[in-house]
C-alpha cells in the first residue's frame, strides 16, 4: 500500500468540494495524474492488487476530506470567499507552466494545437458567465431522484478526471450541488451511496478514455488539458475585493497557492507514452 497517497487524496478531496477547482489539476500538481488514470482503468486487470495499493489510500484520503471538510469549505466560501478563491487561483496558474514543460510546447505544439488550446479555454471561460441552475436542497426522495443523483455523480466524476473542469461546478450547473453537499454534511447514506455509485462507474469508464487519448494523441490531449486549465482561471476568479485589507489578504493567499504548486511540482512526472 502506498500510504503516502492518503495526504494526496486529502488534497484532491478538498479541491473537489470547490466549484471551479478540479481534482485532476491537483493530481497534476502532485505528479500522479498518469498513474491515477492508469490505476483506475486497470483496477479490473490482472494487476489489480498493484493498482489497488495505489488507489485505496488515495480513496481513503479523498473520502475523509470530502466528509470532514465539506462544512469547512462551506464556511470558507461563505465567510472568506475571495481569499479562498485566490488561493485556488494560485494553484491553477502555478501548474500551467509545469504542464507546458511536460508537454514540451516549444517542440510539439504547432498552430492547430494552439488553436485548440485557445478554443477550449474560451469555451470553458464562457462558463463564468453562465447562470447556474442551482436549486434548493432536495428533501423528498423518490426512485427518480436517486437515478438523477446517480447520473449526477457520473457526470461529476468525469469532470473531476479532467484538469480544469470542476466536478462541483458541473453539479452546480445541473442543480445537484446543494443537495449533495448537504448529504455529505448530514451523512445521508442513501444519497451518498447513489452519488458514489455513479461516480465510481464514471471514474472507471472515463479514465480508460483519457488514458487512451494521452497515449495515442499526447500533444493534442495536452493542448486540450492546458486549454481547460487556462479557462478555469476565469471560472474561479471572484473579482477584485473592495477593501485594501481584503486585497492584501487575497494576494497573500494567491502567493501561497503558487508556492504550494511550486513545492509539489519540484519533482517532475513523466508524460504517459514518453
N, C-alpha and C positions, 0 to 999 in steps of 0.2 A: 504494500500500500504506500502510495506517495502522500504521506500525511501533510507535507508542506502545502499541498493543494487546498487544505482547509482554509488557510488565510486568503488564498486566491479566490476561492469560492465565496468567502465573505465579501470581498471587494466587488465581485461580479454580481452577487445577490443584492447588495446595496444599490449598485448602479441601475439594476433592472427595476427598482422601485421608482426611479426618477423619470417622469415623462420627458423624452427628448434625449436621454442618455442611453447608449447601447452597451449591453454586456459584452457584445462582440468587440467593441472598441477597447474595453478593459482587458479582454483576453489578448488583444494585440499588444497593449501596453505591458502586460505581464509576460509576453513572449510565449504563450501557449496556444495561440489560435489554431495553428495547423494540427497540433496534437489533439486539441479539443474536438475538432471536426472529425479526425480520423478515429478517435476513441468512440465517439457517439455512433458513427456509421459502422464501426467494427464490433460493436458490443454483442452481436449475434453471430460472429465469425468463430473460427477455431481458436483464435487468440483472445477470446472474451475475458479470460482471467487477467491478462495484462491490461486490457482496456478498462476492466472493472477496477483494478487497482489505481488507475489514474482518475477515473470518473467518480468513484464512491466518495473519497474525501472532498472532492470538488463539490459534489451534490450536497454533502453534509454541510459544508460551509455556506453554500448558496441558500439551502433550506433554512438554516439557523438565522442567516442575515435577513431573509425575507420575513420570517416570523418575528424576529426580535427587533428589527429596525423599522418596521412599517409605521409604527407610531412616531418614532424619532424623525423619520423622513417627513411625515405629515406635519410635525411640529416645526421643523426647519423650513419647509416650504411655506407654511402659513405665517411664521413669525420672522424668518430671516431669508426670504425668498431670493432676493437679488444676490447676496453673498454666496448662497448655496449654488445658484446657477452659475455664478462667475467661477467658482471652484471647478465645476464640471466643464466650463468653457476652457479653463486651463488644461484639463486633462485631454480634451478633444483636440485642441490646437497643438498641444505638445506632442501628440502621437503622429501628427501629419508628416513632419519631416522624417520621422523614423520609418514610416511605411513607404515614403517616397524613396528613401535609401534602399529599403528592402526590395522594392520593385525595380531599382536601378533605372529611374525615369529617364535620365540623360541618354542612356544607351538603348532602352527598349521601347520608349514611347515615341510615336510619330503623330501626325495631325489627327488621325482618326481616334487615337487613344485620348488625346487632349480634348477632342470634340465630345467624346462620350463622357469624360470626366465633367466637363462644363455642363453638359445636358443633364446628367444625373444629379449633379449638385444643384442646378437650378430647379429641377423638379422637386427635390426634397426641400429646398429652401422655401418653395412656394407654400409648403405645409404650414409655415409660420403664420400665414395669413388666412388659413382655413379655420373656420369656426368649428370647434369640436362638438360632437354630438353627445356630450356627457349628460347622463340622466341621474335622477335621484337613486339612492341605494335601493335595490330590489328587496322587498320584504316578504313577498308571497312567491313561492317557488312551485313551478309545475314541471312536468316532464319536458315540455318545450323550453322552459327556462334553462334546465340543465343541459339540454342539447346545445342551446345558444352559448352557454358558458364553456362547454367542451370545445366548440369551434373557436371561441374567443381565445382560449388557451393555445389552440393550434396556431392561429394567426400570430399571436404574441410571440410564441417560441420561434417561429420562422423569422420574425423581425429581430429577435434577440441575437440570432446567429450572424446577422449581417452588421458589420461595423457601420455606425451612422444612423441606423434605424432603431428606434426605441420600441420595445415591446409595450411599455407603459403608454407611449404616445398612440400606438395602434389601438390599445384598449380605450383610450380617451376618444378616439375617432369613432369607434363603434358603440360607445356608451356603456362600457362594462367596467371602467377603471374603479369608480367609487364602490361598486358592489364587491369587487374582488379585494380591494384594499380593506374594506370593512370586514369581509370574511376572514382575512388574514389576521386582523387585529382581534377579532372575536373568536378565532379558532372555530369557524363554521366548517366542520369537516366535510359535509356533503358538497358544499360549494368548492372547497379546496380540492377535493378528490376529482370533481368533474373538470375543473380547470387544469389540474395536474395531469390527468389522463390525456387531455387534448394536447397539452404542452409536450408531454413525453413522445407522443406519436409525431408531432410536428418536428421535434428535435431530430428524431431518427431519419425521417424522410428528407428533411431539408439539408441535414449535414451531408448526406450522400451526394445530393445535387451540387452543393457548394464545393465539396472536396473534389468532385469530378471536374468542375469548371476551373478550379485552381491548378489542377494537374494538367488539363488539356489546353486551357486557354489562360495561362497565368497572367500575361500582360494586360489583356483586356479586362480580366476579372479584377485585377488590382486597380485599373483605371476606374471601374465601377465603384469599388470599395472606397477609393480616395474621393470620388465624387460624393458618395454617401456621407463620408466624414465631413467634407467641406460644407455640404448642405446642412448638416445637423447643427453647425455653428449658428445659423440663422434661426433654427427652431429653438435652441436652448437660450439664445441671447435674450435677457429680460428687459433690455433697455437700460439707460444710464440712470442711476439714482439721483434724487433731487438734492439731497444734502451733501456737503463736503465730507462729513464724517462717514456717511454711508458709502461714498465713492472710495474713500481711503480703505475702508473695510473690504470692499469688492476687489480693489487692486491687490490687497494682501491675499485674499482667498484665491484670486486668479493666479498669482505667482506661486502660491502653494500647490495649485493644481499642476502648473508647469513643472515644478520641482519634483512632484510625485512621479510624473511621467518620465522625467529625466532619470530618476533613480531606477525605475523598473525597466527602462529600455536600455540601460547600460550594457546588459548582456543581450546581444542580438539573437534573434531566432532565424532559423533557416526557412526560406520560402519553399513551400511544397513543390516538389518536382524539380528542384535545383540541386 
